[in-house]
Amino acid sequence: MTYRLGLTGGIASGKSTVAAQFREAGVPVIDADAIAHDLVQPGMPVLGKIVQQFGPAMLRADGQLDRARLAQRVFNDPAALAQLNDLYQPELRETLTAALATATGPLVVGDIPLLYEGGWAHAFDGVAVVTLPEALQKQRLIARDGLSPAAAQARIAAQLPLADKVARADFVIDNGRGPAVRQAQVAALIAQLRRD
């Protein structure tokens, strides 16, 4: 029997690092961000819908989606963010559901940044949330994406607060106490779920 674990956290909380540790342990990880990225490649219907909704300025000269420009547009406008989600959520949901259904093993992880926001919790046997203090989250986001403090705060605010995710989680991975603690927590969780 396969245990399906949903993995989520706030933006820049270290979820990708945790997902990599699951992969290194041989656990299949279905990455919602990678699927979403594939859905907006040139020639894909979702990209056409984004251009139709937000205009041709959302494309770079090479026909690729200008992610920075789109992010700037939607993270400052909740209505625009909702429109963007409406454009790609149906195809994302269908593709992600199919990938989760075909993955096999004693443990399968669904790496979904907006797991609670997108109503995905019911698709899993349990949910693990990666957390760290908001000040550190904001600092990491600024450094990672080259954002202003205000832009970083807008992206954090666009998600369900980490405290709310933690309150709903079955497992919590604390990324605020250093790599050794995080790695030990993930290793213990893998061992526990492979036994159950």
C-alpha positions in Angstrom: 0.0 0.0 0.0 1.3 3.5 -0.9 1.3 6.3 1.6 0.7 9.6 -0.2 2.3 12.5 1.6 1.5 16.1 0.6 4.4 18.4 1.1 3.9 22.2 1.4 5.2 25.3 3.1 5.4 29.0 2.6 7.3 30.6 -0.3 11.1 30.4 0.3 10.6 28.2 3.4 12.9 25.4 2.1 10.3 23.1 0.7 12.4 22.3 -2.4 15.4 21.4 -0.3 13.1 19.0 1.7 11.7 17.5 -1.5 15.3 16.9 -2.7 16.0 14.9 0.4 13.0 12.7 -0.2 14.3 12.2 -3.8 17.7 11.3 -2.5 16.1 8.7 -0.3 14.5 7.1 -3.3 11.0 8.5 -2.7 9.1 9.5 -5.9 8.3 13.2 -5.7 5.6 14.7 -8.0 6.5 18.4 -8.3 3.5 20.7 -9.0 5.8 23.6 -9.9 7.5 21.6 -12.6 4.1 20.6 -14.0 2.9 24.2 -13.9 6.1 25.3 -15.7 5.5 22.7 -18.4 1.9 23.9 -18.9 3.1 27.4 -19.9 5.7 26.5 -22.5 5.3 28.0 -26.0 2.5 26.3 -27.9 0.7 25.1 -24.8 -3.0 26.2 -24.4 -2.5 27.6 -20.9 0.1 30.1 -22.3 -2.3 31.2 -24.9 -4.9 31.9 -22.3 -2.5 33.9 -20.2 -1.6 36.1 -23.2 -5.2 36.5 -24.0 -6.1 37.5 -20.4 -3.0 39.7 -19.6 -1.8 40.8 -23.0 1.2 40.0 -25.2 3.5 42.0 -22.9 3.6 38.8 -20.8 5.8 37.1 -23.4 9.5 37.5 -23.8 11.0 38.1 -27.3 11.7 34.3 -27.6 8.0 33.4 -27.0 8.6 32.2 -23.4 6.4 33.5 -20.6 7.9 36.5 -18.9 7.5 35.1 -15.4 8.9 38.2 -13.6 6.5 40.5 -15.4 3.5 38.2 -14.8 4.5 37.9 -11.1 4.7 41.6 -10.8 1.3 42.0 -12.3 -0.6 39.3 -10.3 1.1 39.6 -6.8 0.0 43.3 -6.6 -3.6 42.5 -7.6 -5.6 39.7 -5.8 -8.2 39.7 -8.6 -5.5 39.2 -11.3 -4.0 36.4 -9.2 -7.4 34.7 -9.0 -7.8 35.1 -12.8 -4.4 33.5 -13.4 -5.2 30.6 -11.1 -8.5 30.1 -12.9 -6.6 29.9 -16.2 -4.2 27.1 -15.3 -5.7 25.3 -12.3 -7.9 22.9 -14.3 -5.1 21.5 -16.4 -2.7 21.6 -13.5 -5.2 19.6 -11.4 -5.7 17.0 -14.1 -2.0 16.5 -14.8 -1.0 16.4 -11.1 -3.8 14.0 -10.3 -2.7 11.6 -13.1 0.9 11.8 -12.0 0.0 11.0 -8.3 -2.2 8.1 -9.4 0.6 6.4 -11.5 3.4 6.9 -9.0 4.2 3.8 -7.0 6.2 2.7 -3.9 5.6 2.6 -0.2 5.8 6.4 0.0 5.0 9.0 -2.7 5.3 12.7 -2.1 3.2 15.4 -3.8 5.2 18.7 -3.6 2.5 21.3 -3.9 3.3 24.9 -2.8 -0.4 25.9 -2.6 -1.7 22.6 -1.3 -4.2 24.1 1.2 -5.1 27.1 -1.0 -5.8 24.8 -3.9 -7.9 22.3 -1.9 -5.4 19.4 -2.3 -5.3 18.1 1.3 -8.0 15.5 0.7 -5.8 13.8 -2.0 -3.2 12.7 0.6 -3.0 10.4 3.5 -1.1 13.1 5.4 0.5 16.6 4.9 3.9 17.8 6.0 4.5 21.5 6.2 8.0 23.0 6.0 8.2 26.1 8.2 10.6 28.8 9.4 10.3 32.2 11.0 8.6 34.8 8.7 11.5 37.2 9.0 13.9 34.6 7.7 11.4 33.6 5.0 11.2 37.2 3.8 15.0 37.5 3.9 15.5 34.3 1.9 12.9 35.4 -0.7 14.5 38.8 -1.2 17.9 37.2 -1.7 16.6 34.4 -3.9 14.4 36.4 -6.2 16.0 39.8 -6.0 12.8 41.4 -4.7 12.2 44.5 -2.8 11.0 44.0 0.8 7.5 45.2 -0.2 7.4 42.8 -3.2 8.6 39.9 -1.0 5.9 40.7 1.6 3.2 40.8 -1.1 4.2 37.3 -2.2 4.2 36.0 1.3 0.8 37.6 1.9 -0.7 36.0 -1.2 -0.4 32.6 0.5 -2.2 31.2 3.5 -0.1 32.1 6.6 2.4 29.5 7.6 0.9 29.3 11.1 -2.4 28.3 9.5 -0.7 25.6 7.4 1.1 24.3 10.5 -2.2 24.1 12.4 -3.7 21.9 9.7 -0.6 19.7 9.1 0.0 16.2 10.2 3.7 16.7 10.3 5.9 19.8 10.6 9.5 20.1 9.4 11.2 23.0 11.1 13.7 24.6 8.7 14.5 27.4 11.1 16.9 25.3 13.2 19.6 24.5 10.7 20.2 21.9 8.1 21.2 19.1 10.5 17.9 19.3 12.4 15.9 19.5 9.2 17.7 16.5 7.7 17.1 14.5 10.8 13.4 15.4 10.8 13.0 14.4 7.2 14.9 11.1 7.7 12.8 10.2 10.7 9.5 11.0 8.8 10.6 8.9 5.8 11.4 6.0 8.2 8.1 6.4 10.0 5.9 6.5 6.9 7.7 3.6 5.2 6.9 1.5 8.2 3.3 2.5 8.6 
